[in-house]
């Protein structure tokens, strides 16, 4: 049983921090206001539930809220922050230290019936009036996750509308000290969920049963949800991105998990591990492919310490062997915060201009991706770790051990 922990292990310790600490919320709100102003907007209007939580600290049915523009927040630097909340849920913002006013969310989608056309016009006029109280002129409003009819209605009322996405990703890309504290707590809880899941990774258990234990433990320890179902075994580990299914895990197969978890305090935790199913030894091929994936992960993680440009990083990345290149992971690394965030760092191609400007900077949280697999081998290995870019390098945040059976350790 050395390859598998006890099913009852992995309980997370009670949190000693407050994920809704007013200082944390004010810092996030202030950073967003600075970004809005720096991009020349008078206000930001967003229906993205993750941005709403980032800006206000208020969470309300986030998964449902992703299905359409049902809730909004209007953030005007130097002015009001108005939360448009589900009718009857206004009290959820009672302890928010940054929300100036709570109003009922408007019915501005087609599911509201024919009235939604007029609803967009009415809501646009209300937004213009709220922003106009502080700017005194036709405003420029950055929009995120809203439908075109509302954008048109805002224009009809005299506003200049632009995409607000760049301001949002700029604000969220650098984490405050308080955010990092919450993210560390989230990592601890997700790592405990992975440890619990491993106790249920036994021959005959289906992929979905094993993944469900990970999800159950996460939610039971104040996690929110898992944004993917990337847990697969055996031949289903290659090509990658096959979701957990009612397929039994076989003794001696490789099982891959990508956590993709929204954990404690609404912060994402994203690392990947590969495990051997059962208590037997790994094959020489399984160990050699795992060693390649681990080499890729460590090589590319070491590059983070230089704080170089994304292009320099990509052009110095681990050279994927020709045999495995077709099945390589789609990006080298990506940002992380309350979800997967900017930047998504693409691979570089010799002789082709690189498509992403910018550089790594202290305060970013970056996930380094690794995948090595080929159908002829009958499996692939997915690894990933989460790093905090610091003033003098990069700190590995996810410390769950790699499977000793696959590493030969």
C-alpha positions as CSV (number, residue, x, y, z in Angstrom):
1,X,0.0,0.0,0.0
2,X,3.0,2.3,-0.2
3,X,1.7,3.9,-3.4
4,X,-1.6,4.8,-1.9
5,X,-2.5,6.8,1.2
6,X,-5.3,5.9,3.6
7,X,-8.7,7.0,2.3
8,X,-9.5,8.9,5.4
9,X,-6.3,11.0,5.4
10,X,-5.8,14.4,4.0
11,X,-8.0,16.5,6.2
12,X,-7.2,20.2,6.0
13,X,-6.6,22.2,9.2
14,X,-9.2,24.9,10.0
15,X,-8.4,28.3,8.4
16,X,-6.7,30.9,10.5
17,X,-7.3,33.7,8.0
18,X,-10.3,35.6,6.8
19,X,-10.8,35.4,3.0
20,X,-13.1,38.4,3.2
21,X,-10.8,40.6,5.3
22,X,-11.6,44.2,4.6
23,X,-8.0,45.1,3.9
24,X,-7.8,42.4,1.3
25,X,-11.0,43.5,-0.4
26,X,-10.0,47.2,-0.4
27,X,-6.6,46.3,-1.9
28,X,-8.3,44.4,-4.8
29,X,-10.9,47.1,-5.3
30,X,-8.2,49.8,-5.2
31,X,-6.0,48.0,-7.8
32,X,-9.0,47.6,-10.1
33,X,-9.9,51.3,-9.8
34,X,-6.3,52.2,-10.7
35,X,-6.4,50.0,-13.7
36,X,-9.7,51.4,-14.9
37,X,-8.3,54.9,-14.6
38,X,-5.0,54.0,-16.3
39,X,-6.9,52.7,-19.3
40,X,-8.9,56.0,-19.6
41,X,-12.3,54.6,-18.6
42,X,-14.7,56.5,-16.4
43,X,-16.2,53.3,-15.1
44,X,-16.2,49.5,-15.6
45,X,-19.4,47.5,-15.9
46,X,-19.0,43.8,-15.6
47,X,-21.2,40.7,-15.4
48,X,-18.3,38.4,-14.8
49,X,-19.0,36.8,-11.3
50,X,-15.3,36.3,-10.7
51,X,-14.6,40.0,-11.4
52,X,-17.6,40.9,-9.2
53,X,-16.1,38.8,-6.3
54,X,-12.6,40.3,-6.9
55,X,-13.9,43.8,-6.8
56,X,-16.4,43.6,-4.0
57,X,-15.8,40.4,-2.0
58,X,-19.4,39.4,-2.7
59,X,-20.1,35.8,-3.9
60,X,-23.5,34.7,-5.0
61,X,-24.1,31.5,-7.0
62,X,-21.0,32.0,-9.1
63,X,-21.4,28.9,-11.3
64,X,-25.0,29.9,-12.2
65,X,-23.9,33.4,-12.8
66,X,-21.5,32.2,-15.5
67,X,-24.5,31.2,-17.6
68,X,-25.4,34.7,-18.5
69,X,-25.2,38.4,-17.5
70,X,-27.5,38.1,-14.5
71,X,-25.6,40.2,-11.9
72,X,-23.4,43.3,-12.5
73,X,-21.1,45.6,-10.7
74,X,-20.4,49.2,-11.8
75,X,-17.0,50.5,-10.5
76,X,-16.3,54.2,-11.0
77,X,-12.9,55.3,-9.7
78,X,-13.5,58.1,-7.3
79,X,-17.2,57.5,-7.4
80,X,-19.7,54.8,-6.7
81,X,-19.4,51.1,-6.7
82,X,-22.9,49.8,-7.4
83,X,-23.7,46.1,-7.1
84,X,-26.7,44.9,-9.1
85,X,-27.7,41.8,-7.2
86,X,-30.5,39.2,-7.6
87,X,-33.7,40.5,-6.1
88,X,-33.9,39.1,-2.5
89,X,-30.1,38.6,-2.3
90,X,-29.2,42.2,-1.6
91,X,-28.2,41.4,2.0
92,X,-25.2,39.4,0.8
93,X,-23.4,42.7,0.4
94,X,-24.2,44.0,3.9
95,X,-20.6,43.6,5.1
96,X,-18.9,44.7,1.9
97,X,-16.5,47.5,2.7
98,X,-16.4,48.8,-0.9
99,X,-20.0,48.6,-2.2
100,X,-21.6,52.0,-2.1
101,X,-25.1,50.9,-3.1
102,X,-27.0,47.7,-3.9
103,X,-29.7,47.7,-6.5
104,X,-31.9,44.8,-8.0
105,X,-30.2,43.2,-11.0
106,X,-32.0,44.0,-14.2
107,X,-33.6,41.5,-16.6
108,X,-31.5,42.2,-19.7
109,X,-31.3,38.7,-21.3
110,X,-33.8,36.9,-23.5
111,X,-34.9,34.6,-20.8
112,X,-36.7,37.6,-19.2
113,X,-39.1,37.6,-22.1
114,X,-40.0,40.5,-24.5
115,X,-39.4,43.0,-21.7
116,X,-35.7,42.5,-21.9
117,X,-35.4,44.9,-24.9
118,X,-36.8,47.7,-22.8
119,X,-34.9,46.4,-19.8
120,X,-31.6,47.0,-21.6
121,X,-32.6,50.6,-22.4
122,X,-33.7,51.3,-18.8
123,X,-30.6,49.7,-17.3
124,X,-28.3,51.7,-19.7
125,X,-30.0,55.0,-18.6
126,X,-29.5,54.0,-15.0
127,X,-25.8,53.2,-15.5
128,X,-25.2,56.5,-17.4
129,X,-26.9,58.4,-14.6
130,X,-24.8,56.6,-11.9
131,X,-21.5,57.4,-13.7
132,X,-22.6,60.9,-14.6
133,X,-22.9,61.9,-11.0
134,X,-19.1,61.9,-10.8
135,X,-17.8,62.6,-14.3
136,X,-20.3,65.2,-15.5
137,X,-19.9,64.3,-19.2
138,X,-20.6,61.6,-21.7
139,X,-18.7,58.7,-20.0
140,X,-16.3,56.1,-21.4
141,X,-17.4,52.8,-20.0
142,X,-15.4,49.6,-20.1
143,X,-17.6,46.5,-20.5
144,X,-16.9,42.9,-19.6
145,X,-19.2,39.9,-20.2
146,X,-22.2,41.9,-21.4
147,X,-24.4,41.3,-24.4
148,X,-24.4,43.5,-27.5
149,X,-27.9,44.9,-26.9
150,X,-26.8,46.5,-23.6
151,X,-23.7,47.9,-25.3
152,X,-25.8,49.4,-28.1
153,X,-28.2,50.9,-25.5
154,X,-25.3,52.5,-23.6
155,X,-24.1,54.1,-26.9
156,X,-27.7,55.3,-27.6
157,X,-27.5,57.1,-24.3
158,X,-24.3,58.9,-25.2
159,X,-21.7,56.6,-23.7
160,X,-18.5,55.6,-25.4
161,X,-18.1,51.8,-24.8
162,X,-14.9,49.9,-25.0
163,X,-13.7,46.5,-23.9
164,X,-12.9,46.5,-20.2
165,X,-11.1,43.1,-20.3
166,X,-7.6,44.5,-20.5
167,X,-8.1,46.6,-17.4
168,X,-9.4,43.7,-15.5
169,X,-6.6,41.3,-16.4
170,X,-4.0,44.0,-15.7
171,X,-5.5,44.5,-12.2
172,X,-5.8,40.8,-11.4
173,X,-2.3,39.8,-12.7
174,X,-0.4,41.1,-9.7
175,X,-1.4,39.7,-6.3
176,X,-1.3,41.6,-3.1
177,X,0.2,40.2,0.1
178,X,-3.2,39.4,1.4
179,X,-4.1,37.5,-1.8
180,X,-1.0,35.4,-1.6
181,X,-1.9,34.4,2.0
182,X,-5.3,33.2,0.9
183,X,-3.8,31.4,-2.1
184,X,-1.5,29.5,0.2
185,X,-4.4,28.4,2.3
186,X,-6.2,27.3,-0.9
187,X,-3.2,25.3,-2.0
188,X,-3.1,23.5,1.4
189,X,-6.7,22.5,1.1
190,X,-6.5,21.3,-2.5
191,X,-3.4,19.3,-1.7
192,X,-5.3,17.7,1.1
193,X,-8.1,16.8,-1.4
194,X,-5.6,15.2,-3.8
195,X,-4.2,13.2,-0.9
196,X,-7.7,12.1,0.0
197,X,-8.5,11.2,-3.6
198,X,-5.4,9.0,-3.9
199,X,-6.8,6.8,-1.1
200,X,-9.6,6.0,-3.5
201,X,-7.4,5.4,-6.6
202,X,-7.7,1.6,-6.6
203,X,-8.1,-0.9,-9.5
204,X,-11.7,-1.2,-10.5
205,X,-12.8,2.3,-9.3
206,X,-14.0,4.4,-12.2
207,X,-12.3,7.6,-13.2
208,X,-15.4,9.6,-12.3
209,X,-15.6,7.9,-8.9
210,X,-12.0,8.8,-8.1
211,X,-12.4,12.4,-9.4
212,X,-15.6,12.7,-7.3
213,X,-13.7,12.0,-4.1
214,X,-11.3,14.9,-5.0
215,X,-14.3,17.2,-5.6
216,X,-16.1,16.0,-2.5
217,X,-13.2,16.7,-0.2
218,X,-12.5,20.1,-1.8
219,X,-16.1,21.3,-1.3
220,X,-16.2,19.8,2.3
221,X,-13.2,22.0,3.1
222,X,-14.6,25.3,1.9
223,X,-13.6,25.0,-1.8
224,X,-16.0,26.3,-4.4
225,X,-15.9,24.1,-7.5
226,X,-13.6,22.4,-10.0
227,X,-13.6,24.1,-13.3
228,X,-12.7,21.0,-15.4
229,X,-13.0,17.2,-15.1
230,X,-9.5,16.4,-16.2
231,X,-8.9,13.0,-14.6
232,X,-8.2,10.0,-16.8
233,X,-6.4,6.7,-16.9
234,X,-4.6,4.4,-19.2
235,X,-4.9,4.9,-22.9
236,X,-7.3,7.8,-22.2
237,X,-4.4,9.9,-20.9
238,X,-3.3,10.4,-24.6
239,X,-4.2,12.6,-26.3
240,X,-4.7,14.8,-23.3
241,X,-7.9,16.7,-22.3
242,X,-10.2,13.7,-22.0
243,X,-12.6,14.2,-19.1
244,X,-13.3,11.7,-16.3
245,X,-15.7,9.0,-17.4
246,X,-17.3,5.8,-16.0
247,X,-14.3,3.9,-17.1
248,X,-12.6,1.5,-14.6
249,X,-9.0,2.3,-13.7
250,X,-6.9,-0.8,-14.3
251,X,-4.0,-2.1,-12.2
252,X,-0.7,-0.8,-13.5
253,X,-2.2,2.0,-15.5
254,X,-1.2,5.7,-15.2
255,X,-3.8,8.0,-13.8
256,X,-3.5,11.8,-14.5
257,X,-5.2,14.6,-12.5
258,X,-5.3,18.3,-13.3
259,X,-6.7,20.0,-10.2
260,X,-8.2,23.2,-11.8
261,X,-9.9,23.8,-8.5
262,X,-11.4,27.0,-7.2
263,X,-10.5,26.6,-3.6
264,X,-10.6,28.5,-0.3
265,X,-11.6,32.1,-0.6
266,X,-12.4,31.8,-4.3
267,X,-8.8,31.4,-5.4
268,X,-7.7,28.9,-7.9
269,X,-5.2,26.1,-7.3
270,X,-3.8,24.5,-10.4
271,X,-1.3,21.7,-10.4
272,X,-1.1,18.3,-12.1
273,X,0.2,14.9,-11.0
274,X,0.4,11.4,-12.5
275,X,0.0,8.3,-10.3
276,X,0.3,4.6,-10.9
277,X,-2.9,2.6,-10.2
278,X,-2.4,-0.3,-7.8
279,X,0.6,-1.4,-5.8
280,X,2.7,-2.9,-8.4
281,X,5.9,-1.5,-9.9
282,X,6.0,1.0,-12.8
283,X,7.3,-0.1,-16.2
284,X,10.6,1.2,-17.5
285,X,8.6,3.1,-20.2
286,X,6.3,4.7,-17.6
287,X,9.3,5.9,-15.6
288,X,11.1,7.2,-18.6
289,X,8.2,9.2,-19.9
290,X,7.5,10.6,-16.4
291,X,11.2,11.6,-16.2
292,X,10.8,13.5,-19.5
293,X,7.7,15.3,-18.2
294,X,9.4,16.2,-15.0
295,X,12.5,17.4,-16.8
296,X,10.3,19.7,-18.9
297,X,8.5,21.0,-15.8
298,X,11.7,21.7,-13.9
299,X,13.5,23.3,-16.8
300,X,10.7,25.7,-17.6
301,X,10.1,26.5,-13.9
302,X,13.7,27.4,-13.5
303,X,13.4,30.0,-16.3
304,X,10.8,31.9,-14.3
305,X,13.6,33.0,-11.9
306,X,15.1,35.4,-14.4
307,X,11.9,37.5,-14.7
308,X,12.5,37.7,-18.4
309,X,10.1,38.5,-21.2
310,X,7.5,35.9,-22.3
311,X,9.2,35.6,-25.6
312,X,12.6,34.9,-24.0
313,X,11.0,32.4,-21.8
314,X,9.3,30.6,-24.7
315,X,12.4,30.6,-26.9
316,X,14.5,29.1,-24.0
317,X,11.9,26.5,-23.1
318,X,12.6,22.8,-22.9
319,X,12.9,21.4,-26.4
320,X,10.1,18.9,-26.8
321,X,11.4,15.7,-28.6
322,X,10.1,15.4,-32.1
323,X,8.3,12.2,-31.2
324,X,6.1,13.9,-28.6
325,X,5.7,17.4,-30.3
326,X,2.3,16.7,-32.0
327,X,0.7,15.9,-28.6
328,X,2.4,18.7,-26.6
329,X,0.4,20.9,-24.2
330,X,-1.1,24.0,-25.9
331,X,0.8,26.5,-23.8
332,X,4.0,26.7,-21.7
333,X,2.6,28.5,-18.7
334,X,-0.3,30.7,-17.6
335,X,-1.3,33.1,-14.9
336,X,-3.5,32.2,-12.0
337,X,-5.7,34.1,-9.5
338,X,-9.4,33.5,-9.0
339,X,-9.3,31.4,-12.2
340,X,-6.8,30.8,-15.0
341,X,-5.6,34.3,-15.9
342,X,-3.3,36.3,-18.1
343,X,-0.7,35.6,-19.4
344,X,-1.2,32.4,-21.4
345,X,2.3,31.9,-22.7
346,X,2.4,30.2,-26.1
347,X,5.1,28.1,-27.6
348,X,7.7,29.8,-29.8
349,X,8.3,28.8,-33.4
350,X,11.6,29.4,-35.1
351,X,11.3,32.1,-37.7
352,X,7.8,33.2,-36.6
353,X,7.3,36.4,-34.7
354,X,6.2,35.8,-31.2
355,X,2.6,36.7,-30.3
356,X,2.7,37.8,-26.7
357,X,4.4,40.9,-25.4
358,X,5.3,41.5,-21.8
359,X,7.4,40.0,-19.0
360,X,7.1,38.1,-15.8
361,X,6.9,40.4,-12.7
362,X,6.9,40.0,-8.9
363,X,3.4,39.3,-7.6
364,X,2.4,37.1,-10.5
365,X,1.3,33.6,-9.8
366,X,2.3,31.4,-12.7
367,X,1.5,27.7,-13.5
368,X,4.1,25.8,-15.5
369,X,2.6,23.1,-17.8
370,X,4.2,19.8,-18.8
371,X,2.8,17.0,-20.9
372,X,4.6,14.1,-22.6
373,X,2.7,11.4,-24.3
374,X,2.3,9.3,-27.5
375,X,-0.6,7.0,-28.5
376,X,1.9,4.2,-29.4
377,X,3.1,4.2,-25.7
378,X,-0.5,3.8,-24.6
379,X,-0.4,6.6,-22.0
380,X,0.8,10.2,-21.4
381,X,2.1,12.0,-18.3
382,X,0.6,15.4,-17.3
383,X,2.5,17.4,-14.7
384,X,2.1,21.1,-13.6
385,X,3.2,23.3,-10.7
386,X,2.1,26.7,-9.4
387,X,4.8,29.4,-8.7
388,X,4.8,32.8,-7.1
389,X,7.1,35.3,-8.9
390,X,9.1,37.0,-6.1
391,X,11.5,39.9,-6.1
392,X,14.5,37.6,-6.4
393,X,13.2,34.5,-8.2
394,X,10.2,32.2,-8.1
395,X,8.7,30.2,-5.2
396,X,7.0,26.8,-5.8
397,X,3.6,27.0,-4.1
398,X,2.3,23.5,-4.9
399,X,4.4,20.9,-3.1
400,X,2.4,17.7,-3.5
401,X,5.0,15.0,-4.0
402,X,5.4,13.2,-7.4
403,X,4.5,9.5,-7.3
404,X,7.7,7.8,-6.0
405,X,6.8,4.6,-8.0
406,X,6.9,6.6,-11.3
407,X,10.0,8.6,-10.3
408,X,11.9,5.6,-9.0
409,X,12.5,7.5,-5.8
